[in-house]
Amino acid sequence: MNIEELSIDALATQLKELEASYSELAACKLALDLTRGKPGMDQVALSDSLDGILGGSYRAEDGTDVRNYGGLDGLPEAKRLFAPLLGASQDEILIGGNSSLTLMYNVIDFALSVGLRGPESAWGNSDQVKFLCPVPGYDRHFAICEHLGIEMLSVPMLDTGPDMDAVEKLVAEDPTIKGIWCVPRFSNPTGCVYSDQTVARLARLGQQAGEHFLVMYDNAYAVHSLYPGATELPSIRDYCQEYGTLDSVFQFGSTSKITFAGAGVAFLASSPENLAAFTQHLGYQSIGPDKVNQLRHVKLLRDSDGISAHMEQHAALLRPRFEAVLATLERELANTGMGEWLSPQGGYFIAFTTRQGLAREVVSLAKAIGVALTPAGATHPYGVDPDDQTIRLAPSYPSLEDVQATADAFVLCVKLASIRQELGRRGAG
């Protein structure tokens, strides 16, 4: 029953029971953590054969000795392997080091300070530079903008992706808006997949926005389905070719949640013109990425079928963790008016929406009994959620037993905060 339909006496009785349960948990001195979407130890172990996989053979297919300098844009076989993940062709992809976040930072910094089309195109020539940030969203995207002094404007996330009516209105009115962050498949943290219409409208932004606008398309979970038949993502590249806007989109991906999180391979795709300019810029920072690691990944993953088979093993490990959290939320909170959530088909997160004004309270209650959650506000620019109601849950890293214990404790904290708030609202707190 919805708590708004309960009598004050019924709420007070529940509150007394919840406070007793909370005190019992506090006495257990828990040490549980659902803060970041790291792969679990059993997941990274799926790629342990990377060690020694080259068997002393360090030659790429074109004869390159991968132990030596060079190859700034990556090995041809690595391009062939990873281009399909971004729906790109081999001449539209660059293979970098281990971090897609590094590539994203470098693209933004390059566009800001140097300019993709020379000094006159640098965003920094303007007194103001702004970026659109769908919320809830990915805190590390927001951190890049904040660090580089780029003003962030929030736009709502819908079940279909960013609110494109709001996006198009903003870019039409303000030429100082130079880009938008996107996590298009199994979005961080809501888990939604951008609809065909949303992807098409994102591809058209290059026609509607001010000069040198960029869609930063972080396809981090391109192959991270939890279930067969999970919703596929339409190709933004195909739409860009149709609209003549390929220069306005940079796509990013990595194997950070496919193989070794700290020793994977990152890649980006864009127009040949963008890649030429960006590669030249990278040449001032590096003589070349880790091609040994690129070749190791080619040997391990082989082709698209090999990636799919590998990701099925990941899904088998992740599904029980996600299902434990979702089943607990459904059993304890469905139809109570204490929160809302989506059931993602893939990715690494579950976004929980509390009653307005309670996210920080729930996180604080959890912390006090030894349960670490992602800080409330992390899903919004500058760490400020104006409605104080979004909490990101990340069930991938802990053991299944700890995931269940954390879900139980989380639900208790949600109930406790919600009933206290409702009693306070009625003047009975």
C-alpha positions as CSV (number, residue, x, y, z in Angstrom):
1,M,0.0,0.0,0.0
2,N,1.2,3.5,-0.8
3,I,2.4,5.2,2.4
4,E,0.3,8.3,1.6
5,E,-2.8,6.0,2.2
6,L,-1.6,4.7,5.6
7,S,-2.9,6.2,8.8
8,I,-0.5,8.1,11.1
9,D,-0.8,5.2,13.6
10,A,0.1,2.6,11.0
11,L,3.1,4.7,9.9
12,A,4.2,5.2,13.5
13,T,4.0,1.4,14.0
14,Q,6.1,0.7,10.9
15,L,8.6,3.4,11.9
16,K,9.1,1.8,15.3
17,E,9.8,-1.6,13.6
18,L,12.1,-0.1,11.1
19,E,14.1,1.7,13.7
20,A,14.6,-1.5,15.6
21,S,15.8,-3.3,12.5
22,Y,18.1,-0.4,11.7
23,S,19.7,-0.6,15.2
24,E,20.2,-4.3,14.7
25,L,22.0,-3.7,11.4
26,A,24.1,-0.9,13.0
27,A,25.3,-3.4,15.6
28,C,26.5,-5.8,12.9
29,K,29.2,-3.4,11.8
30,L,28.6,-4.0,8.1
31,A,31.2,-3.2,5.5
32,L,29.3,-3.3,2.2
33,D,30.0,-1.2,-1.0
34,L,27.8,-0.5,-4.0
35,T,29.6,2.7,-5.1
36,R,31.2,2.1,-8.5
37,G,30.5,0.0,-11.5
38,K,33.7,-2.1,-11.4
39,P,33.8,-5.6,-12.8
40,G,33.9,-8.3,-10.2
41,M,37.0,-10.4,-9.7
42,D,35.2,-13.4,-11.4
43,Q,34.6,-11.2,-14.4
44,V,38.2,-10.0,-14.9
45,A,39.3,-13.6,-14.4
46,L,37.5,-14.4,-17.7
47,S,40.4,-12.7,-19.5
48,D,43.3,-14.2,-17.5
49,S,44.5,-16.0,-20.6
50,L,45.7,-12.6,-21.9
51,D,48.9,-13.3,-20.0
52,G,51.2,-15.2,-22.3
53,I,48.7,-15.4,-25.1
54,L,51.2,-14.1,-27.7
55,G,53.6,-16.9,-27.0
56,G,56.6,-14.9,-27.8
57,S,55.2,-13.8,-31.2
58,Y,55.1,-10.0,-31.4
59,R,54.4,-9.4,-35.1
60,A,51.2,-7.8,-36.2
61,E,49.6,-8.9,-39.5
62,D,51.4,-6.2,-41.4
63,G,54.7,-7.2,-40.0
64,T,54.8,-4.5,-37.3
65,D,56.9,-5.3,-34.3
66,V,54.4,-4.4,-31.6
67,R,57.1,-4.0,-29.0
68,N,58.5,-0.9,-30.7
69,Y,57.5,2.7,-31.3
70,G,54.9,3.9,-33.8
71,G,51.4,3.0,-34.9
72,L,49.8,6.1,-33.3
73,D,46.3,5.2,-34.6
74,G,46.5,1.5,-33.7
75,L,47.0,-1.9,-35.3
76,P,44.9,-2.7,-38.4
77,E,43.6,-6.0,-36.9
78,A,42.6,-4.1,-33.7
79,K,40.7,-1.6,-35.9
80,R,39.0,-4.5,-37.7
81,L,38.0,-6.1,-34.4
82,F,36.6,-3.0,-32.6
83,A,35.1,-0.9,-35.4
84,P,31.9,-3.0,-35.5
85,L,31.3,-2.2,-31.8
86,L,30.8,1.5,-32.8
87,G,29.2,0.8,-36.2
88,A,32.2,2.4,-37.9
89,S,34.5,1.5,-40.8
90,Q,38.2,0.8,-40.3
91,D,39.2,4.1,-41.7
92,E,37.0,5.9,-39.1
93,I,38.5,4.4,-36.0
94,L,41.5,5.0,-33.8
95,I,42.8,2.5,-31.2
96,G,44.4,4.1,-28.2
97,G,45.7,3.1,-24.8
98,N,43.6,1.5,-22.0
99,S,41.2,4.4,-21.1
100,S,38.3,5.8,-23.2
101,L,38.0,8.5,-20.6
102,T,41.5,9.7,-21.6
103,L,40.4,9.9,-25.2
104,M,37.3,11.8,-24.3
105,Y,39.3,14.3,-22.2
106,N,41.8,14.7,-25.0
107,V,39.0,15.4,-27.6
108,I,37.4,18.0,-25.4
109,D,40.7,19.6,-24.5
110,F,41.8,19.7,-28.2
111,A,38.5,21.2,-29.3
112,L,38.7,23.8,-26.5
113,S,42.3,24.9,-26.8
114,V,43.5,24.0,-30.3
115,G,40.5,23.5,-32.5
116,L,39.6,20.6,-34.7
117,R,39.8,22.8,-37.7
118,G,42.7,25.0,-36.7
119,P,43.1,27.9,-34.1
120,E,40.1,29.8,-35.4
121,S,37.8,26.9,-34.6
122,A,38.9,26.5,-31.0
123,W,36.0,26.8,-28.5
124,G,38.2,28.8,-26.2
125,N,38.0,31.7,-28.6
126,S,34.6,32.4,-27.1
127,D,34.1,34.0,-23.7
128,Q,31.7,31.3,-22.8
129,V,31.6,27.6,-23.6
130,K,28.7,25.4,-22.5
131,F,27.9,21.7,-22.7
132,L,24.6,19.8,-22.4
133,C,24.5,17.1,-19.7
134,P,21.6,14.7,-19.7
135,V,20.6,13.9,-16.1
136,P,20.9,11.6,-14.4
137,G,24.2,11.0,-16.1
138,Y,27.8,10.0,-15.7
139,D,29.8,11.9,-13.1
140,R,33.2,11.6,-14.9
141,H,31.8,13.3,-17.9
142,F,30.7,16.2,-15.8
143,A,34.1,16.2,-14.1
144,I,35.9,16.8,-17.4
145,C,33.7,19.9,-18.1
146,E,34.1,21.2,-14.6
147,H,37.9,20.8,-14.7
148,L,38.2,22.5,-18.0
149,G,35.9,25.4,-17.0
150,I,33.0,24.5,-19.3
151,E,29.6,25.5,-18.1
152,M,27.2,22.6,-17.8
153,L,23.5,22.8,-18.6
154,S,21.3,19.9,-17.4
155,V,18.6,18.4,-19.7
156,P,16.2,15.7,-18.6
157,M,16.8,12.0,-19.4
158,L,13.7,10.2,-20.6
159,D,13.2,6.4,-21.1
160,T,14.1,7.0,-24.8
161,G,17.3,9.1,-24.1
162,P,17.8,12.8,-23.6
163,D,14.8,15.1,-23.9
164,M,15.5,16.1,-27.5
165,D,12.8,18.9,-27.5
166,A,14.8,20.5,-24.8
167,V,18.1,19.8,-26.4
168,E,17.1,21.2,-29.8
169,K,15.6,24.3,-28.3
170,L,18.7,25.1,-26.3
171,V,21.2,24.6,-29.2
172,A,19.0,26.7,-31.5
173,E,19.0,29.6,-29.0
174,D,22.6,29.5,-27.8
175,P,25.6,29.1,-30.1
176,T,28.0,28.9,-27.1
177,I,26.7,25.4,-26.5
178,K,29.4,23.3,-28.0
179,G,28.4,19.7,-27.3
180,I,26.4,17.1,-25.5
181,W,27.4,14.0,-23.5
182,C,25.7,10.7,-24.3
183,V,25.8,7.1,-23.0
184,P,23.4,5.7,-25.7
185,R,23.1,2.0,-24.8
186,F,22.3,1.0,-21.2
187,S,22.8,4.5,-20.2
188,N,24.7,5.3,-17.0
189,P,22.9,5.2,-14.6
190,T,19.3,4.6,-15.8
191,G,20.0,1.7,-18.1
192,C,17.8,3.0,-20.9
193,V,18.6,2.5,-24.6
194,Y,18.3,5.6,-26.9
195,S,15.4,5.2,-29.3
196,D,15.8,5.4,-33.1
197,Q,14.2,8.8,-33.1
198,T,16.5,10.1,-30.4
199,V,19.6,8.9,-32.3
200,A,18.4,10.4,-35.5
201,R,17.8,13.8,-33.8
202,L,21.3,13.7,-32.1
203,A,22.8,13.1,-35.6
204,R,21.0,16.2,-36.9
205,L,22.3,18.5,-34.2
206,G,25.4,19.2,-36.3
207,Q,23.0,21.1,-38.7
208,Q,21.1,22.9,-35.9
209,A,23.8,23.9,-33.4
210,G,26.5,26.5,-33.6
211,E,29.8,25.9,-35.3
212,H,32.0,23.0,-34.3
213,F,29.4,21.3,-32.1
214,L,30.2,17.8,-30.9
215,V,28.1,14.9,-29.8
216,M,30.3,13.0,-27.3
217,Y,28.9,9.5,-27.8
218,D,30.3,7.3,-25.0
219,N,29.1,3.8,-26.1
220,A,30.7,2.2,-23.1
221,Y,28.1,-0.6,-22.9
222,A,27.7,-1.4,-26.6
223,V,28.0,-5.2,-26.0
224,H,27.0,-5.4,-22.3
225,S,23.6,-7.1,-22.5
226,L,22.3,-9.0,-19.5
227,Y,19.8,-10.9,-21.6
228,P,19.5,-12.3,-25.1
229,G,17.4,-10.1,-27.4
230,A,18.2,-6.9,-25.4
231,T,17.3,-3.8,-27.2
232,E,19.8,-2.8,-29.9
233,L,21.1,0.7,-30.5
234,P,20.4,2.3,-33.9
235,S,23.5,3.4,-35.8
236,I,24.3,7.1,-35.3
237,R,26.9,6.9,-38.1
238,D,24.3,5.9,-40.6
239,Y,22.2,8.9,-39.7
240,C,25.2,11.2,-39.8
241,Q,26.0,10.0,-43.3
242,E,22.4,10.7,-44.3
243,Y,22.5,14.3,-42.8
244,G,26.1,15.1,-43.7
245,T,27.1,15.5,-40.0
246,L,29.8,12.9,-39.4
247,D,32.2,15.6,-38.3
248,S,29.9,16.5,-35.4
249,V,30.1,13.1,-33.7
250,F,32.9,11.3,-31.7
251,Q,32.1,7.8,-30.6
252,F,34.0,6.1,-27.8
253,G,34.3,2.6,-26.4
254,S,36.7,0.3,-24.6
255,T,37.3,-3.2,-23.3
256,S,37.5,-1.9,-19.7
257,K,34.4,-4.0,-18.8
258,I,35.1,-6.7,-21.3
259,T,38.7,-7.8,-20.4
260,F,40.9,-6.1,-17.7
261,A,39.4,-2.9,-16.4
262,G,42.8,-1.3,-15.8
263,A,44.6,-2.8,-18.8
264,G,42.2,-2.9,-21.7
265,V,42.0,-1.2,-25.0
266,A,40.2,2.1,-25.8
267,F,39.0,3.3,-29.2
268,L,37.2,6.2,-30.8
269,A,35.5,6.7,-34.1
270,S,34.7,9.8,-36.1
271,S,35.0,11.3,-39.6
272,P,38.3,10.8,-41.4
273,E,38.9,14.6,-41.2
274,N,38.4,14.6,-37.4
275,L,40.6,11.5,-37.0
276,A,43.4,13.2,-39.1
277,A,43.3,16.3,-36.9
278,F,43.1,14.4,-33.6
279,T,45.8,12.0,-34.5
280,Q,48.2,14.9,-35.4
281,H,47.4,16.4,-32.0
282,L,48.1,13.0,-30.3
283,G,51.5,13.0,-32.0
284,Y,52.6,15.7,-29.7
285,Q,51.8,13.6,-26.6
286,S,52.8,10.1,-27.6
287,I,54.9,8.1,-30.1
288,G,52.3,5.3,-30.0
289,P,50.0,3.3,-27.7
290,D,50.5,-0.1,-26.2
291,K,50.4,-2.2,-29.3
292,V,51.4,-5.4,-27.4
293,N,48.1,-5.1,-25.5
294,Q,46.2,-4.4,-28.7
295,L,47.6,-7.6,-30.2
296,R,46.8,-9.6,-27.0
297,H,43.2,-8.5,-27.2
298,V,42.9,-9.5,-30.9
299,K,44.2,-12.9,-30.1
300,L,41.8,-13.3,-27.1
301,L,38.6,-11.9,-28.6
302,R,39.3,-12.8,-32.3
303,D,36.1,-11.4,-34.0
304,S,32.6,-10.3,-33.3
305,D,31.5,-13.9,-32.5
306,G,34.3,-14.2,-30.0
307,I,33.3,-10.9,-28.3
308,S,29.7,-12.1,-28.1
309,A,30.7,-15.4,-26.6
310,H,33.0,-13.6,-24.1
311,M,30.2,-11.2,-23.1
312,E,27.7,-14.1,-22.5
313,Q,30.1,-15.3,-19.8
314,H,30.0,-11.8,-18.2
315,A,26.2,-11.7,-18.4
316,A,26.0,-15.1,-16.6
317,L,27.9,-13.6,-13.7
318,L,26.1,-10.2,-13.6
319,R,22.5,-11.4,-14.0
320,P,22.1,-12.9,-10.5
321,R,23.5,-9.7,-9.0
322,F,21.1,-7.4,-10.8
323,E,18.2,-9.7,-10.3
324,A,18.9,-9.9,-6.6
325,V,18.6,-6.1,-6.3
326,L,15.6,-5.8,-8.6
327,A,13.7,-8.6,-6.9
328,T,14.3,-6.9,-3.5
329,L,13.1,-3.5,-4.8
330,E,10.0,-5.1,-6.3
331,R,9.2,-7.2,-3.2
332,E,9.7,-4.4,-0.7
333,L,9.0,-1.2,-2.4
334,A,6.6,-1.8,-5.4
335,N,3.4,0.3,-5.1
336,T,4.6,1.9,-1.8
337,G,5.2,5.4,-3.1
338,M,8.7,5.2,-1.6
339,G,10.6,5.1,-4.9
340,E,10.8,4.2,-8.6
341,W,13.4,2.4,-10.7
342,L,13.9,0.8,-14.2
343,S,14.9,-2.8,-14.8
344,P,17.8,-2.5,-17.2
345,Q,18.5,-5.1,-19.9
346,G,22.2,-4.5,-19.7
347,G,25.0,-2.2,-18.5
348,Y,26.3,-1.8,-14.9
349,F,23.8,0.3,-13.0
350,I,20.3,0.6,-11.5
351,A,19.0,4.1,-11.0
352,F,16.7,4.5,-8.0
353,T,14.5,7.6,-7.6
354,T,13.5,8.3,-4.0
355,R,10.7,10.6,-2.9
356,Q,11.8,14.2,-3.5
357,G,14.4,15.5,-1.1
358,L,15.5,12.1,0.3
359,A,18.5,10.8,-1.7
360,R,21.1,12.4,0.6
361,E,19.2,11.2,3.7
362,V,19.1,7.6,2.4
363,V,22.8,7.6,1.5
364,S,23.6,9.0,4.9
365,L,21.5,6.4,6.7
366,A,23.2,3.7,4.8
367,K,26.7,5.0,5.5
368,A,26.0,5.1,9.2
369,I,25.4,1.3,9.2
370,G,28.4,0.5,7.0
371,V,26.8,0.5,3.6
372,A,28.6,2.7,1.0
373,L,26.5,4.0,-1.8
374,T,27.4,6.4,-4.6
375,P,27.1,10.0,-3.2
376,A,23.7,11.6,-3.8
377,G,24.2,14.2,-6.5
378,A,26.9,12.4,-8.3
379,T,24.6,11.8,-11.2
380,H,24.2,15.6,-11.8
381,P,26.6,18.4,-12.8
382,Y,28.6,20.0,-10.0
383,G,27.3,17.2,-7.7
384,V,24.0,18.9,-7.1
385,D,20.7,17.0,-7.8
386,P,18.2,19.9,-7.4
387,D,15.4,17.4,-6.5
388,D,17.7,15.3,-4.3
389,Q,16.2,12.0,-5.3
390,T,18.6,10.0,-7.6
391,I,20.8,7.2,-6.2
392,R,22.9,5.1,-8.5
393,L,23.3,1.4,-7.4
394,A,26.2,-0.6,-8.8
395,P,25.9,-4.3,-8.1
396,S,28.7,-5.7,-10.2
397,Y,31.7,-5.9,-7.9
398,P,30.5,-7.3,-4.6
399,S,29.8,-11.0,-4.1
400,L,26.2,-12.1,-4.7
401,E,25.8,-12.5,-0.9
402,D,27.0,-9.0,-0.3
403,V,24.8,-7.6,-3.1
404,Q,21.8,-9.2,-1.4
405,A,22.8,-7.9,2.0
406,T,23.3,-4.4,0.6
407,A,20.0,-4.4,-1.2
408,D,18.2,-5.4,2.0
409,A,20.0,-2.6,4.0
410,F,19.3,-0.1,1.2
411,V,15.5,-0.9,1.2
412,L,15.5,-0.5,5.0
413,C,17.0,2.9,4.7
414,V,14.6,4.0,2.0
415,K,11.6,2.9,4.1
416,L,13.0,4.6,7.2
417,A,13.6,7.9,5.4
418,S,10.3,7.8,3.5
419,I,8.1,7.1,6.6
420,R,9.9,9.8,8.6
421,Q,9.3,12.3,5.8
422,E,5.7,11.3,5.5
423,L,5.1,11.7,9.2
424,G,6.8,15.0,9.2
425,R,4.7,16.2,6.3
426,R,1.6,15.4,8.3
427,G,3.0,17.1,11.4
428,A,3.4,13.9,13.3
429,G,7.1,13.5,13.1
